[in-house]
Amino acid sequence: MTSIGILGAGRVGTNLAAKLAAAGHQVTIGGRDVSESAARVAGLDPRIAVADQRTIARTADIVINATPGESSLDRLTDLRADLAGKIVIDVSNATRDAADGLPGDLCYPGGSLGEKLQAALPDTHVVKTLNTMLFMVMTAPETLATPPTVYVSGDDENAKKTVIGLLGDLGWKPGWVEDLGDITTARATEAMILVVPHVLRRNGFTPFAVSLAR
Ligand SMILES: NC(=O)c1ccc[n+]([C@@H]2O[C@H](COP(=O)([O-])OP(=O)(O)OC[C@H]3O[C@@H](n4cnc5c(N)ncnc54)[C@H](OP(=O)(O)O)[C@@H]3O)[C@@H](O)[C@H]2O)c1
């Protein structure tokens, strides 16, 4: 059992919280407002705890960033001391919205939020993963007709090993996990978001993952 904190109690955060709690982990989650977050997880697994984001960063062993990517760098930099010595799993996408509210341009073209987080949090192991699919696929990859891919980017091999273990708890088979290398490889998977709004406009929110076919 691992103590997992989730920053962000939206679609991604609550979905991950339910599956990780069901897998036996000790999960704490929080959006901007604790009572609002409590309402969002009511009816999910009763073992899921709710706290403010600084408390989560301070007390959890592994912290998942499931907040808006465009403002994540400032938010997590502010939590630098609390996150020291921990793994941060960044599942966010840092984009500016298009006119219809779907992801438009990248905030960090030629780089990535993953790299910026790692540079801002030198005492933390940042691992980028799960940002290349709709949220429901993160916890139910086996429901897709085609075997999907989940990419992993990070500098620390042990941290990635731990994260890949958690991916297994979410339902990801070892053959579906693509460890791309160090955190600079996050710029490739973060750029994959550029295909997503076009797919959504054509097909709606039908579950999919941007995957490798072999
Ligand atoms: N939705 C997807 O299918 C999907 C797939 C892959 C990656 N992602 C990425 O995952 C992240 C979360 O997506 P989502 O769909 O779950 O978004 P969401 O439903 O809008 O939830 C975002 C969460 O972040 C919190 N938040 C917003 N602004 C904040 C701030 N300034 N400080 C602290 N917390 C803040 C929100 O707080 P409140 O609770 O107060 O509203 C909410 O709990 C995004 O970076 C997104 O790009 C999403």
PDBQT file of the ligand as one rigid body, heavy atoms in Angstrom, charges set to zero:
ROOT
HETATM    1  N1  LIG A 301      -9.911  15.107 -19.073  1.00  0.00    +0.000 N 
HETATM    2  C1  LIG A 301      -9.094  14.267 -19.734  1.00  0.00    +0.000 C 
HETATM    3  O1  LIG A 301      -9.560  13.345 -20.435  1.00  0.00    +0.000 OA
HETATM    4  C2  LIG A 301      -7.597  14.407 -19.600  1.00  0.00    +0.000 A 
HETATM    5  C3  LIG A 301      -6.769  13.474 -20.220  1.00  0.00    +0.000 A 
HETATM    6  C4  LIG A 301      -5.390  13.578 -20.081  1.00  0.00    +0.000 A 
HETATM    7  C5  LIG A 301      -4.850  14.600 -19.337  1.00  0.00    +0.000 A 
HETATM    8  N2  LIG A 301      -5.670  15.528 -18.757  1.00  0.00    +0.000 N 
HETATM    9  C6  LIG A 301      -5.066  16.600 -17.965  1.00  0.00    +0.000 C 
HETATM   10  O2  LIG A 301      -5.332  16.345 -16.591  1.00  0.00    +0.000 OA
HETATM   11  C7  LIG A 301      -5.506  17.589 -15.900  1.00  0.00    +0.000 C 
HETATM   12  C8  LIG A 301      -6.867  17.586 -15.209  1.00  0.00    +0.000 C 
HETATM   13  O3  LIG A 301      -7.876  17.444 -16.197  1.00  0.00    +0.000 OA
HETATM   14  P1  LIG A 301      -9.411  17.294 -15.782  1.00  0.00    +0.000 P 
HETATM   15  O4  LIG A 301     -10.122  16.942 -17.030  1.00  0.00    +0.000 OA
HETATM   16  O5  LIG A 301      -9.538  16.439 -14.603  1.00  0.00    +0.000 OA
HETATM   17  O6  LIG A 301      -9.756  18.799 -15.382  1.00  0.00    +0.000 OA
HETATM   18  P2  LIG A 301     -10.949  19.296 -14.462  1.00  0.00    +0.000 P 
HETATM   19  O7  LIG A 301     -12.065  18.319 -14.489  1.00  0.00    +0.000 OA
HETATM   20  O8  LIG A 301     -11.203  20.703 -14.869  1.00  0.00    +0.000 OA
HETATM   21  O9  LIG A 301     -10.308  19.295 -12.988  1.00  0.00    +0.000 OA
HETATM   22  C9  LIG A 301      -9.220  20.123 -12.674  1.00  0.00    +0.000 C 
HETATM   23  C10 LIG A 301      -8.966  20.103 -11.187  1.00  0.00    +0.000 C 
HETATM   24  O10 LIG A 301      -7.886  21.014 -10.920  1.00  0.00    +0.000 OA
HETATM   25  C11 LIG A 301      -8.303  21.962  -9.953  1.00  0.00    +0.000 C 
HETATM   26  N3  LIG A 301      -7.775  23.296 -10.214  1.00  0.00    +0.000 N 
HETATM   27  C12 LIG A 301      -8.118  24.142 -11.200  1.00  0.00    +0.000 A 
HETATM   28  N4  LIG A 301      -7.434  25.287 -11.102  1.00  0.00    +0.000 NA
HETATM   29  C13 LIG A 301      -6.677  25.149  -9.995  1.00  0.00    +0.000 A 
HETATM   30  C14 LIG A 301      -5.777  26.017  -9.342  1.00  0.00    +0.000 A 
HETATM   31  N5  LIG A 301      -5.520  27.237  -9.813  1.00  0.00    +0.000 N 
HETATM   32  N6  LIG A 301      -5.185  25.567  -8.228  1.00  0.00    +0.000 NA
HETATM   33  C15 LIG A 301      -5.435  24.350  -7.746  1.00  0.00    +0.000 A 
HETATM   34  N7  LIG A 301      -6.279  23.488  -8.317  1.00  0.00    +0.000 NA
HETATM   35  C16 LIG A 301      -6.885  23.895  -9.434  1.00  0.00    +0.000 A 
HETATM   36  C17 LIG A 301      -9.794  22.017 -10.085  1.00  0.00    +0.000 C 
HETATM   37  O11 LIG A 301     -10.264  22.531  -8.864  1.00  0.00    +0.000 OA
HETATM   38  P3  LIG A 301     -11.783  22.691  -8.462  1.00  0.00    +0.000 P 
HETATM   39  O12 LIG A 301     -12.105  21.326  -7.894  1.00  0.00    +0.000 OA
HETATM   40  O13 LIG A 301     -11.789  23.762  -7.457  1.00  0.00    +0.000 OA
HETATM   41  O14 LIG A 301     -12.531  23.010  -9.715  1.00  0.00    +0.000 OA
HETATM   42  C18 LIG A 301     -10.146  20.569 -10.341  1.00  0.00    +0.000 C 
HETATM   43  O15 LIG A 301     -10.158  19.856  -9.126  1.00  0.00    +0.000 OA
HETATM   44  C19 LIG A 301      -5.344  18.688 -16.937  1.00  0.00    +0.000 C 
HETATM   45  O16 LIG A 301      -4.033  19.142 -16.922  1.00  0.00    +0.000 OA
HETATM   46  C20 LIG A 301      -5.621  17.980 -18.251  1.00  0.00    +0.000 C 
HETATM   47  O17 LIG A 301      -4.941  18.578 -19.339  1.00  0.00    +0.000 OA
HETATM   48  C21 LIG A 301      -7.020  15.464 -18.871  1.00  0.00    +0.000 A 
ENDROOT
TORSDOF 0
